[in-house]
Amino acid sequence: MKIPYDKLDIILETSKELIKEKEKQRKINERMLFLIDISSFATGICIFVFFCSKRAVYKRKNMKQDTLEGRAKTKNGVKRLCFSVVCILLEAAFIIAMLTKLNQYAEIVNLMTRLLAGLLVLKLYASDQTSSMKMPWVILILVFPIMGVGLYLLIGLNGGTHKMRERYAQIDRELLPLLPDDSECREKLSRKIPKAGNISDYIQRNAFYPVYQNTDVIYYDEAVKGLEAQLADLAKAEKFLLMEYHAIEDAQAWHKIQRVLEDRVKAGVEVRVFYDDMGSIGFINTDFIKKMENVGIHCRVFNPFTPGLNVFLNNRDHRKITVIDGKVGFTGGYNLANEYFNFTHPYGQWKDTGIRLEGEAVRSLTVTFLEMWNAVSDKDKNDSDFTGFLVHTDYQAKQTGFIQPYADSPMDHEQVGEEVYISMVNKAEKYCWFMTPYLIITDEMSHALCLAAKRGVDVRIITPGIPDKKMIYNITRSFYHGLVKHGVRIYEWTPGFCHAKMSVADDCMATCGTINLDYRSLYHHFENGCFMADCQAVLDIRNDLAATMDECREVTEQYSTGRSAYLRLGQLFMRLFAGLL
């Protein structure tokens, strides 16, 4: 072939133009991909904001037509939420605007993002988290790197900031050694009920909360019964009152309590009230703290919901504790809002429970309260003086059972609540029953429940018949089939919404507290519970669960058969990202 040397320059010039054009097109394509990732990130931010707002206002929307809360809900709470959402959206828009101005650096930014995504995936893979928590993040980060990385940095870093973790660790180093030595008591429990003793050993060694004997327990099968007993005991306070709740509604139920608290303040009693801002955002005014301080009630808020990239926002205080003079304590599933006591009925009847402790075990509830109170602020000089609250009691209990209040924290990477539940299922020989408002469990918990059922243990779970959150309810139901096909029995409480969190096994051990069978309670929230063995409260819980089942519809057979492909796909998608809700 003859080379056209006379046209070589033209050919070379044409080739250069083609190369330039292809390079230009390549850059345009990269910028488009970059902008798509940015859009995905913005979408992720919007989804996060949506879920935050949805969880706070969904209840209010459903109650508008037929409940008092819908007509008289605090306006300032709504305004605060709307303002926060707008500010977060503005911040997201600002981030997007900043990034879109970096088009000339699109290639390097895109490369760095994907490199960071790969490193995060490797970090997640190597972590000791359960696969149920890892997989959603891995898929999200690999499919949408910028959105996935952004959301993970925003809400996926469970355990708060390094500073916050250190603060909790320091407080626990001061408080937990003040709890008594329980080696003798645990030895007694291990001899009497070995399987309960084994669980008690786990709690003490990993959560550092001891087991007690010199304590009387009263179980309340209705929250309103607990409230009435609580009001009576609050009125008897002589030294101090400590109250910590996820949600407080400035309405009828709280007003009854507040009147007693104000009376006690006048009598010289120190009163401290602590609440979670996210849990109470739709229930109280922004000036609630000021109102409490004006009447002499010391008040603090956990994790105020403010606009910005607050990495601690995902962790909330879900505990419910009342301590009276260090001698009497209350805990359970109910918050201090009207619906919990059936003063209003947004979701039919409301089923909630609680327990009253009197005796030495109250000391653990006191320590749990002081941990949170001191963690959020150290502005008061008397915060570090615990001697006035950890009092010695000469109370002589009538009961001889074993009582072990304990707390669970997302700061320490030990899922105490889940491990106690799994241990009870694994140790059960005859039966193990649960009541929970939400059923969104890990593979480990699911495996334990199924294995127990296959061993011949009577495993039953009670869930609500009327949901408070329809999407979460659909996810809850998505777990039914995988459980019932292995022998687990599922009951839905037809009168309404059951909010109680309880378990009981073999007539010898039970729990009652704040810990749901869902990701949030088990992994993200500050929680508390009470493990009980060889006491009347265990049998009371069993009897209440049996009576509750008589009011339920058993849906075991309904969910034993296969579901439609459409339903399976939808439920699979919801379950995949359930841990992110």
C-alpha positions as CSV (number, residue, x, y, z in Angstrom):
1,M,0.0,0.0,0.0
2,K,1.3,3.4,-1.0
3,I,1.6,5.9,1.9
4,P,0.1,9.3,1.0
5,Y,2.8,11.4,2.4
6,D,1.3,14.5,0.9
7,K,-1.9,14.0,3.0
8,L,-0.2,12.9,6.2
9,D,-0.5,16.3,7.9
10,I,-4.2,16.4,7.2
11,I,-4.7,12.9,8.6
12,L,-2.7,13.7,11.7
13,E,-4.7,16.9,12.3
14,T,-8.0,15.1,11.8
15,S,-6.9,12.4,14.3
16,K,-6.0,15.1,16.8
17,E,-9.4,16.6,16.4
18,L,-11.1,13.2,16.9
19,I,-9.1,12.5,20.0
20,K,-9.9,16.0,21.4
21,E,-13.6,15.4,20.7
22,K,-13.6,12.0,22.3
23,E,-11.7,13.4,25.4
24,K,-14.3,16.2,25.6
25,Q,-17.1,13.7,25.4
26,R,-15.5,11.5,28.1
27,K,-15.2,14.4,30.5
28,I,-18.8,15.3,29.8
29,N,-19.8,11.8,30.6
30,E,-17.8,11.7,33.8
31,R,-19.4,15.0,34.8
32,M,-22.8,13.6,34.2
33,L,-22.0,10.5,36.3
34,F,-20.7,12.8,39.0
35,L,-23.8,14.9,38.9
36,I,-25.9,11.7,39.1
37,D,-24.0,10.7,42.3
38,I,-24.5,14.2,43.7
39,S,-28.2,13.9,42.9
40,S,-28.2,10.5,44.6
41,F,-26.6,12.1,47.7
42,A,-29.3,14.9,47.7
43,T,-31.9,12.2,47.4
44,G,-30.4,10.4,50.3
45,I,-30.5,13.5,52.4
46,C,-34.1,14.1,51.5
47,I,-34.9,10.5,52.4
48,F,-33.2,10.8,55.8
49,V,-35.1,14.1,56.5
50,F,-38.3,12.5,55.4
51,F,-37.9,9.6,57.8
52,C,-37.0,11.9,60.6
53,S,-40.0,14.0,60.1
54,K,-42.2,11.0,59.3
55,R,-41.4,9.3,62.6
56,A,-42.2,12.5,64.5
57,V,-45.4,13.6,62.8
58,Y,-47.0,10.5,61.4
59,K,-48.8,9.9,64.7
60,R,-50.1,13.4,64.7
61,K,-51.5,13.2,61.2
62,N,-53.4,10.1,62.0
63,M,-54.9,11.6,65.1
64,K,-56.1,14.9,63.7
65,Q,-59.6,13.9,63.0
66,D,-60.6,11.9,66.0
67,T,-58.3,12.5,68.9
68,L,-57.5,15.2,71.3
69,E,-53.8,15.2,70.3
70,G,-54.7,16.0,66.7
71,R,-56.7,19.0,67.7
72,A,-54.6,20.4,70.5
73,K,-51.1,19.3,69.7
74,T,-48.4,21.8,70.6
75,K,-47.8,24.2,67.7
76,N,-44.3,25.1,68.6
77,G,-43.2,21.5,68.3
78,V,-44.5,21.4,64.7
79,K,-42.8,24.7,63.9
80,R,-39.5,23.6,65.4
81,L,-39.6,20.4,63.3
82,C,-40.5,22.2,60.1
83,F,-37.7,24.8,60.7
84,S,-35.2,22.0,61.3
85,V,-36.2,20.2,58.2
86,V,-36.0,23.4,56.1
87,C,-32.5,24.1,57.5
88,I,-31.3,20.6,56.7
89,L,-32.6,20.9,53.2
90,L,-30.9,24.3,52.8
91,E,-27.6,22.8,54.1
92,A,-27.9,19.9,51.6
93,A,-28.6,22.4,48.8
94,F,-25.5,24.3,49.9
95,I,-23.4,21.1,49.7
96,I,-24.7,20.3,46.3
97,A,-24.0,23.8,45.1
98,M,-20.4,23.6,46.4
99,L,-19.8,20.3,44.7
100,T,-21.3,21.3,41.3
101,K,-18.8,24.1,41.1
102,L,-16.1,21.5,41.2
103,N,-16.8,20.1,37.7
104,Q,-13.2,20.6,36.6
105,Y,-12.2,18.3,39.4
106,A,-15.0,15.8,38.7
107,E,-12.6,12.9,37.7
108,I,-10.5,13.1,40.8
109,V,-13.4,13.7,43.1
110,N,-15.2,10.7,41.6
111,L,-12.1,8.5,42.0
112,M,-11.6,9.6,45.6
113,T,-15.3,9.0,46.4
114,R,-15.2,5.5,45.0
115,L,-11.9,4.7,46.8
116,L,-13.5,5.9,50.0
117,A,-16.6,3.8,49.3
118,G,-14.3,0.7,48.8
119,L,-12.5,1.4,52.0
120,L,-15.8,1.8,53.9
121,V,-17.1,-1.5,52.5
122,L,-13.9,-3.3,53.6
123,K,-14.2,-1.7,57.0
124,L,-17.8,-2.8,57.3
125,Y,-16.9,-6.3,56.1
126,A,-14.2,-6.6,58.8
127,S,-16.4,-5.2,61.6
128,D,-18.0,-7.5,64.2
129,Q,-21.5,-6.2,63.4
130,T,-24.2,-8.7,62.4
131,S,-24.7,-9.2,58.7
132,S,-28.2,-7.8,59.0
133,M,-26.6,-4.5,59.8
134,K,-23.7,-4.7,57.3
135,M,-25.5,-5.7,54.1
136,P,-27.8,-2.6,53.7
137,W,-24.8,-0.3,54.0
138,V,-22.6,-2.4,51.7
139,I,-25.3,-2.4,48.9
140,L,-26.1,1.3,49.3
141,I,-22.4,2.3,49.2
142,L,-21.6,0.2,46.2
143,V,-24.6,1.2,44.1
144,F,-24.6,4.9,45.1
145,P,-21.1,5.8,46.4
146,I,-21.7,9.4,47.2
147,M,-25.2,9.0,48.7
148,G,-24.1,5.8,50.5
149,V,-20.9,7.3,52.0
150,G,-22.8,10.5,52.9
151,L,-25.6,8.7,54.7
152,Y,-23.1,6.4,56.4
153,L,-21.1,9.3,57.8
154,L,-24.4,11.0,58.8
155,I,-26.3,8.2,60.5
156,G,-24.3,5.0,60.1
157,L,-21.5,5.6,62.6
158,N,-23.3,4.2,65.6
159,G,-21.8,5.1,68.9
160,G,-21.6,8.9,68.5
161,T,-18.5,11.0,68.5
162,H,-15.2,10.0,70.1
163,K,-15.7,12.8,72.6
164,M,-19.1,11.5,73.6
165,R,-17.9,7.9,73.9
166,E,-15.1,9.0,76.2
167,R,-17.5,11.0,78.3
168,Y,-19.8,8.0,78.8
169,A,-16.8,5.8,79.5
170,Q,-15.6,8.3,82.2
171,I,-19.0,8.5,83.8
172,D,-19.3,4.8,83.9
173,R,-15.9,4.4,85.5
174,E,-17.1,6.6,88.3
175,L,-20.6,5.3,88.7
176,L,-20.5,1.5,88.1
177,P,-18.0,0.7,90.9
178,L,-20.5,2.2,93.3
179,L,-22.8,-0.7,92.7
180,P,-22.6,-3.6,95.2
181,D,-20.7,-6.9,94.8
182,D,-23.2,-9.6,93.8
183,S,-21.0,-12.7,93.7
184,E,-22.8,-14.3,96.6
185,C,-26.2,-13.6,95.1
186,R,-25.3,-14.8,91.7
187,E,-23.9,-18.0,93.2
188,K,-27.3,-18.6,94.9
189,L,-29.1,-18.0,91.6
190,S,-26.8,-20.4,89.7
191,R,-27.4,-23.1,92.3
192,K,-31.2,-22.7,92.3
193,I,-31.8,-22.0,88.6
194,P,-28.6,-22.6,86.5
195,K,-29.9,-21.2,83.2
196,A,-31.1,-18.0,84.8
197,G,-27.8,-17.8,86.7
198,N,-25.9,-18.1,83.4
199,I,-27.8,-15.1,81.9
200,S,-27.3,-13.1,85.2
201,D,-23.6,-13.8,84.9
202,Y,-23.6,-12.4,81.3
203,I,-25.3,-9.2,82.4
204,Q,-22.9,-8.6,85.3
205,R,-19.8,-9.3,83.3
206,N,-20.7,-7.3,80.2
207,A,-23.2,-4.6,81.4
208,F,-21.7,-4.5,85.0
209,Y,-25.1,-4.4,86.7
210,P,-25.4,-6.7,89.7
211,V,-28.3,-9.0,90.7
212,Y,-30.2,-8.4,94.0
213,Q,-32.5,-10.3,96.3
214,N,-33.7,-7.9,98.9
215,T,-36.3,-6.3,96.6
216,D,-40.0,-6.6,96.2
217,V,-41.5,-6.4,92.6
218,I,-45.0,-5.5,91.6
219,Y,-46.0,-6.0,88.0
220,Y,-48.7,-3.8,86.3
221,D,-50.5,-5.2,83.4
222,E,-51.8,-1.8,82.4
223,A,-49.9,1.4,82.3
224,V,-52.6,3.4,84.1
225,K,-52.1,1.1,87.1
226,G,-48.4,2.0,87.1
227,L,-49.2,5.7,86.8
228,E,-51.6,5.6,89.8
229,A,-49.0,3.8,91.9
230,Q,-46.3,6.2,90.7
231,L,-48.4,9.2,91.7
232,A,-48.9,7.8,95.2
233,D,-45.2,7.1,95.7
234,L,-44.1,10.5,94.2
235,A,-46.2,12.2,96.8
236,K,-44.2,10.4,99.6
237,A,-40.8,11.6,98.4
238,E,-38.7,13.2,101.1
239,K,-35.2,13.7,99.5
240,F,-35.1,13.4,95.7
241,L,-37.1,12.4,92.6
242,L,-35.4,11.3,89.4
243,M,-37.5,10.9,86.2
244,E,-36.1,9.9,82.8
245,Y,-38.4,9.2,79.8
246,H,-38.2,9.0,76.1
247,A,-41.4,11.0,75.6
248,I,-43.2,13.5,77.8
249,E,-46.5,15.1,76.6
250,D,-47.5,18.4,78.2
251,A,-51.0,17.1,78.7
252,Q,-53.3,15.4,81.2
253,A,-51.1,12.5,82.3
254,W,-48.0,14.7,82.8
255,H,-50.1,17.5,84.5
256,K,-51.1,15.0,87.2
257,I,-47.4,14.2,87.7
258,Q,-46.3,17.8,87.6
259,R,-48.7,18.9,90.3
260,V,-47.1,16.3,92.6
261,L,-43.6,17.3,91.6
262,E,-44.3,21.0,92.3
263,D,-45.7,20.1,95.7
264,R,-42.6,18.1,96.5
265,V,-40.3,20.9,95.4
266,K,-42.1,23.2,97.9
267,A,-41.4,20.6,100.6
268,G,-37.6,20.8,99.8
269,V,-37.3,17.7,97.6
270,E,-34.8,17.9,94.7
271,V,-36.6,17.0,91.5
272,R,-34.8,16.1,88.2
273,V,-36.6,15.5,84.9
274,F,-34.8,14.2,81.8
275,Y,-36.3,13.5,78.4
276,D,-35.3,12.8,74.8
277,D,-35.9,15.6,72.4
278,M,-36.7,13.5,69.4
279,G,-39.2,11.4,71.4
280,S,-40.9,14.4,72.7
281,I,-40.7,16.7,69.7
282,G,-44.4,16.6,68.9
283,F,-45.6,16.6,72.5
284,I,-44.1,19.6,74.2
285,N,-43.2,23.3,73.6
286,T,-39.7,24.6,73.1
287,D,-40.0,26.4,76.4
288,F,-40.8,23.3,78.5
289,I,-37.4,23.3,80.2
290,K,-37.9,27.0,81.2
291,K,-41.4,26.2,82.6
292,M,-39.9,23.4,84.7
293,E,-37.1,25.5,86.0
294,N,-39.5,28.3,86.9
295,V,-41.3,25.9,89.3
296,G,-38.1,24.5,90.8
297,I,-37.9,21.3,88.7
298,H,-34.4,20.7,87.3
299,C,-34.8,19.7,83.7
300,R,-32.4,18.5,80.9
301,V,-32.9,17.3,77.4
302,F,-31.0,14.5,75.6
303,N,-29.7,15.2,72.1
304,P,-31.6,18.3,71.1
305,F,-32.9,18.0,67.5
306,T,-31.1,20.8,65.8
307,P,-30.3,21.4,62.1
308,G,-26.9,20.2,60.8
309,L,-25.0,17.0,60.3
310,N,-25.4,15.7,63.9
311,V,-23.8,12.3,63.9
312,F,-25.3,11.6,67.4
313,L,-28.8,12.1,66.1
314,N,-29.3,8.4,65.4
315,N,-28.8,7.5,69.1
316,R,-31.8,8.3,71.3
317,D,-32.6,7.9,75.0
318,H,-35.4,5.3,75.0
319,R,-35.2,4.6,78.8
320,K,-38.1,5.0,81.2
321,I,-37.1,5.4,84.8
322,T,-38.5,6.9,88.0
323,V,-36.6,6.8,91.3
324,I,-38.0,8.0,94.6
325,D,-35.5,8.6,97.4
326,G,-33.4,5.7,96.1
327,K,-35.9,3.3,97.7
328,V,-38.7,2.9,95.2
329,G,-38.3,2.7,91.4
330,F,-40.5,2.3,88.3
331,T,-39.7,1.2,84.8
332,G,-41.5,-0.4,81.9
333,G,-42.7,0.3,78.4
334,Y,-44.8,3.4,79.0
335,N,-43.9,7.0,78.4
336,L,-45.6,10.0,80.1
337,A,-48.1,10.8,77.3
338,N,-51.9,10.4,77.3
339,E,-52.2,7.6,74.8
340,Y,-50.1,5.3,76.9
341,F,-52.8,5.4,79.7
342,N,-55.7,5.2,77.3
343,F,-56.8,8.8,78.1
344,T,-57.0,9.0,74.3
345,H,-57.3,6.2,71.7
346,P,-55.3,7.0,68.5
347,Y,-54.8,3.3,67.7
348,G,-57.6,1.6,69.5
349,Q,-56.7,0.3,73.0
350,W,-53.2,0.8,74.1
351,K,-51.4,-2.2,75.8
352,D,-48.5,-1.2,78.0
353,T,-46.9,-2.6,81.2
354,G,-44.5,-1.7,83.9
355,I,-43.0,-2.8,87.2
356,R,-42.4,-1.3,90.6
357,L,-39.2,-2.1,92.6
358,E,-38.7,-1.5,96.3
359,G,-35.5,-2.4,97.9
360,E,-31.8,-2.7,97.1
361,A,-32.3,-3.1,93.3
362,V,-33.4,0.5,93.0
363,R,-29.7,1.5,93.3
364,S,-29.1,0.3,89.7
365,L,-32.0,2.4,88.4
366,T,-30.5,5.4,90.2
367,V,-27.1,4.8,88.6
368,T,-28.7,4.4,85.1
369,F,-30.4,7.8,85.5
370,L,-27.2,9.5,86.8
371,E,-25.3,8.2,83.8
372,M,-27.5,10.0,81.3
373,W,-28.0,13.1,83.5
374,N,-24.2,13.7,83.8
375,A,-23.5,12.7,80.2
376,V,-25.4,15.6,78.7
377,S,-24.1,18.3,80.9
378,D,-21.5,19.0,83.6
379,K,-22.5,22.6,84.3
380,D,-23.7,22.0,87.9
381,K,-21.3,21.6,90.7
382,N,-23.3,18.8,92.4
383,D,-23.4,16.6,89.3
384,S,-20.3,14.6,90.4
385,D,-21.6,14.2,93.9
386,F,-23.4,10.9,93.9
387,T,-23.5,10.2,97.6
388,G,-26.8,11.9,98.2
389,F,-28.5,9.7,95.6
390,L,-26.9,6.3,96.3
391,V,-28.3,5.8,99.7
392,H,-28.3,2.7,101.9
393,T,-31.7,1.2,102.5
394,D,-32.7,-0.9,105.5
395,Y,-35.7,-2.2,103.7
396,Q,-36.6,-5.8,104.4
397,A,-38.3,-7.4,101.3
398,K,-41.1,-9.9,101.6
399,Q,-40.1,-11.6,98.4
400,T,-37.0,-13.7,97.9
401,G,-36.7,-13.6,94.1
402,F,-33.7,-12.4,92.1
403,I,-33.9,-8.9,90.5
404,Q,-31.4,-7.5,88.1
405,P,-32.1,-4.1,86.5
406,Y,-29.6,-3.3,83.6
407,A,-28.9,-0.7,81.0
408,D,-27.9,-1.0,77.4
409,S,-25.9,1.7,75.5
410,P,-24.8,2.1,71.9
411,M,-21.5,3.6,73.1
412,D,-19.9,0.2,74.0
413,H,-20.6,-2.1,71.0
414,E,-22.2,-4.7,73.3
415,Q,-25.8,-5.5,72.4
416,V,-26.9,-6.4,75.9
417,G,-30.6,-6.3,75.2
418,E,-30.4,-8.6,72.2
419,E,-28.0,-11.0,74.0
420,V,-30.3,-11.3,76.9
421,Y,-33.3,-12.1,74.6
422,I,-31.2,-14.6,72.6
423,S,-29.9,-16.2,75.8
424,M,-33.4,-16.7,77.2
425,V,-34.5,-18.3,73.9
426,N,-31.5,-20.6,73.9
427,K,-31.9,-21.6,77.5
428,A,-35.7,-22.2,77.3
429,E,-36.7,-25.8,77.6
430,K,-40.6,-25.6,77.6
431,Y,-41.7,-22.2,76.3
432,C,-40.5,-18.7,75.6
433,W,-43.0,-15.9,74.9
434,F,-42.5,-12.3,73.8
435,M,-44.5,-9.2,73.4
436,T,-43.1,-6.4,71.2
437,P,-44.6,-3.5,69.3
438,Y,-42.1,-4.0,66.4
439,L,-40.5,-7.2,65.1
440,I,-37.4,-6.2,63.0
441,I,-34.8,-8.7,64.1
442,T,-31.3,-9.7,63.1
443,D,-30.4,-13.0,61.5
444,E,-29.0,-14.1,64.8
445,M,-32.2,-13.4,66.7
446,S,-34.3,-15.1,64.0
447,H,-32.0,-18.2,64.0
448,A,-32.3,-18.5,67.8
449,L,-36.1,-18.3,67.7
450,C,-36.4,-20.8,64.9
451,L,-33.9,-23.2,66.5
452,A,-35.8,-23.2,69.8
453,A,-39.0,-23.9,68.0
454,K,-37.4,-26.8,66.1
455,R,-36.1,-28.1,69.4
456,G,-39.8,-28.4,70.5
457,V,-39.9,-25.2,72.6
458,D,-43.2,-23.3,72.5
459,V,-42.1,-20.0,71.0
460,R,-44.7,-17.3,70.7
461,I,-44.6,-13.6,69.8
462,I,-47.4,-11.0,70.3
463,T,-47.4,-8.0,68.0
464,P,-50.0,-5.2,67.5
465,G,-53.2,-5.7,65.6
466,I,-53.4,-1.9,64.9
467,P,-50.1,-0.3,63.9
468,D,-48.8,3.1,64.9
469,K,-46.5,3.2,61.9
470,K,-47.8,1.4,58.8
471,M,-44.4,1.0,57.1
472,I,-42.8,-0.4,60.2
473,Y,-45.8,-2.7,60.6
474,N,-45.4,-4.0,57.0
475,I,-41.7,-4.7,57.8
476,T,-42.7,-6.5,61.0
477,R,-45.1,-8.7,59.1
478,S,-42.4,-9.5,56.5
479,F,-40.6,-11.5,59.2
480,Y,-43.6,-13.7,60.0
481,H,-43.2,-16.3,57.2
482,G,-39.5,-17.0,58.0
483,L,-40.4,-17.6,61.6
484,V,-43.7,-19.6,61.4
485,K,-42.3,-22.0,58.8
486,H,-40.0,-23.3,61.5
487,G,-42.6,-23.5,64.2
488,V,-42.8,-20.0,65.8
489,R,-46.3,-18.9,66.6
490,I,-47.4,-15.3,65.9
491,Y,-50.3,-13.5,67.5
492,E,-51.7,-10.0,66.7
493,W,-53.5,-8.2,69.5
494,T,-56.8,-7.2,67.9
495,P,-58.0,-4.5,70.4
496,G,-55.3,-2.1,69.3
497,F,-51.6,-1.3,69.7
498,C,-49.4,-3.3,72.2
499,H,-46.4,-1.2,73.2
500,A,-45.2,-3.5,76.0
501,K,-41.7,-5.1,75.8
502,M,-41.7,-8.3,77.8
503,S,-40.4,-11.9,77.7
504,V,-40.9,-14.9,79.9
505,A,-39.5,-18.5,79.8
506,D,-40.2,-21.7,81.6
507,D,-42.0,-20.0,84.6
508,C,-38.7,-19.1,86.1
509,M,-37.3,-16.0,84.3
510,A,-38.7,-12.9,82.6
511,T,-37.8,-9.4,81.5
512,C,-39.7,-6.2,81.5
513,G,-38.4,-2.8,80.3
514,T,-38.0,-0.6,77.3
515,I,-36.2,-2.9,74.7
516,N,-38.2,-3.7,71.6
517,L,-37.4,-6.5,69.2
518,D,-36.1,-4.1,66.5
519,Y,-32.9,-2.7,65.2
520,R,-33.3,0.7,66.9
521,S,-33.8,-0.6,70.4
522,L,-31.2,-3.4,70.0
523,Y,-28.4,-1.3,68.3
524,H,-29.0,2.4,68.3
525,H,-30.9,3.5,71.5
526,F,-30.0,3.9,75.2
527,E,-32.3,1.3,76.8
528,N,-33.0,-0.3,80.2
529,G,-34.6,-3.5,81.3
530,C,-35.0,-5.7,84.3
531,F,-34.2,-9.4,84.4
532,M,-36.2,-11.3,87.0
533,A,-35.9,-14.9,88.2
534,D,-37.8,-17.0,90.8
535,C,-40.3,-14.3,91.8
536,Q,-44.0,-13.8,91.5
537,A,-43.6,-11.1,88.8
538,V,-42.4,-13.8,86.4
539,L,-45.7,-15.7,86.8
540,D,-47.7,-12.5,86.6
541,I,-46.0,-11.7,83.3
542,R,-46.7,-15.2,82.1
543,N,-50.4,-15.0,83.1
544,D,-50.8,-11.6,81.5
545,L,-49.3,-12.8,78.2
546,A,-51.6,-15.9,78.2
547,A,-54.6,-13.6,78.8
548,T,-53.5,-11.2,76.1
549,M,-53.2,-14.1,73.6
550,D,-56.9,-14.8,74.2
551,E,-57.6,-11.3,72.8
552,C,-55.4,-11.9,69.8
553,R,-55.8,-13.5,66.4
554,E,-53.2,-16.1,65.7
555,V,-51.8,-15.5,62.2
556,T,-49.4,-18.5,62.2
557,E,-51.3,-20.5,59.6
558,Q,-52.0,-17.4,57.5
559,Y,-48.3,-16.7,57.1
560,S,-47.1,-20.3,56.8
561,T,-47.8,-20.4,53.0
562,G,-45.9,-18.5,50.4
563,R,-46.5,-15.0,49.4
564,S,-46.9,-13.4,45.9
565,A,-43.8,-12.5,44.1
566,Y,-44.8,-8.8,44.2
567,L,-45.3,-8.9,48.0
568,R,-42.1,-10.8,48.5
569,L,-40.1,-8.3,46.5
570,G,-41.6,-5.3,48.3
571,Q,-41.0,-6.9,51.8
572,L,-37.5,-7.9,50.8
573,F,-36.7,-4.3,49.9
574,M,-38.2,-2.9,53.1
575,R,-36.4,-5.5,55.2
576,L,-33.1,-4.8,53.5
577,F,-33.1,-1.2,54.7
578,A,-35.1,-1.7,57.9
579,G,-31.9,-1.2,60.0
580,L,-31.5,2.3,58.5
581,L,-35.0,3.5,59.5
